Structure formats: structure tokens, C-alpha cells
Amino acid sequence: MDRTAIVTGASSGIGAEVARELARRSWRVAVVGRNPERTEAVAKSINATAFVCDFDSLDNVRNLAEELTQRFDRIDAVVNNAGGIVAKRQESIDSHELTLQRNVLGSVVLTERLVPKLLHTRGRVIHTSSMVSRLGKIELDDLGFSYRRFGAGWWPYASAKLGVILYARSLAMRTGLESYPVHPGYVRSGFGAESRSGKAILSLTGWMQISPEAGAAPLVHLVDTPELGVENGTYFDGLTPDGPTHPAAADRDFVTAYWRKIAELVGTPVEHHHAT
């Protein structure tokens, strides 16, 4: 049986390592990335298919979902790993703040459109979050940080990574699909290097960083372990379940309110049929 995994943000770093390791374990992998050359190179190296998609355009993501649905007869896992930090406030072509779109909204549009396929295989969705989610502060009427301090992109990033956990939990609650957010660890990559504060933090904390291979390990574990033995929606800190999270992540009403808000932003139906 050909198990198929969709891995986003897979042109470099953790995503590329997740794609490589899943391919080594005989998964059929869709390598999704923004950079055409790097995405093609990763896909070619593991005999997989490359899908170029820029999450800065939700129409691009909708087209990707359509393409994946048509290309694969089954989808067993989606790894929502695309994301990133934006140093100065910018809006996407869809008029959403870019941090929110890259880390949350793009994954929402993709995942929600793949739900029917995932329900069919009782598939699993893994979401790359971060320990900085504990510093996030979500205001439902200002998800895009129009009125709040941007903090060189770190506040919106922390809030978006908290949003990833909330979305992961809402997906579990609404559909019954297994859905797990994970902090992969503090991974050595180009992440954050475009902002001055990011460069400074990276240079000061280099000794704490782990390799992309080590960062990919928890994601691969969550995709490829048949029985995880934890409650659906559990947040993993690396390989450890029930890592410390923001109090908002445990508030089911807030999870639902957040879901309604982002569904409205991207024009996705609020209710999905529950898995039977």
C-alpha cells in the first residue's frame, strides 16, 4: 500500500529532512516548496514529486489542493510545515498580514480542502508550531497586528504559532482526524535571518541549536507511528507529549472562536462532516 504524505515548506531545513526520511521509510511524498529550484532538487533526490506553491497567495494554495487531490488517489498525512517570520508588517495579495498567512491561513486553506481525502484514509495532520507560542497573544479582532506592537515580527510570529495549535485542535474537534501540533526544537536553519533582531538572536544562541535532521525527527515520528497513545490534538514538545503551552490552547471555546474567525478570513465553511 502506497502511503502518501504531503510535506509543505519542504524545499530546505526541517521540511526537506522530513520528506527525505519519509521517502526512506517507503512513503510516497509530495514535496511542496516556494523556491522552484530547491523544491525540484529535494524531490529529485528522493524520487518524489515537486509541487511549487507560494503561500503568500491563497489562490496558489487552492490550486495546489486541487492538484494534490487529482494527483493522488489517497492522502495519508499532511505535514503543515510552511511558515516563517516577517520583520516588518506587510500584507499579502489577499490582504492578510503575511506572518498570519504564511504560518496559519495557507495551511488552513490547504488542509480543509484535503479533509475529504484524509477522512477516507483516516489520515493524520501534523502542524509545526514553536515554543514561542507561549508568548503569543491572540486578539480575535486584530489577528493581523494592525493596532498592536509588531516587535520586529516576533509578536505576530508567537501569536501565529499559538494559532497553529488552536487550529490543530479545532481540526481534531471538528473532523475527528488525528491532528497534532509540535515544537520541533530550536533548529539551525536560515530562519529569522532576514531581520536584524533575528540575526542577533541566532548568533547569540547558536550553541543551543539542533540540526534540521534532529528537528525533523519528532515530525516523522508523529507521521509514521501507527498508535501514538495520546489524546487527539495533543501538543508535542519534540518527542514529548503534553508540552507546556499557552493557557488559551486548553480553552475549547476559544479554540472554536479562533477557528470561526480564520474560516471567515479565508472563506472556508465553518462546519465539516465528522468522521464516522
Order of alpha helices (4+ residues) and beta strands (2+ residues): beta-alpha-beta-alpha-beta-alpha-beta-alpha-beta-alpha-beta-alpha-alpha-beta-beta-alpha
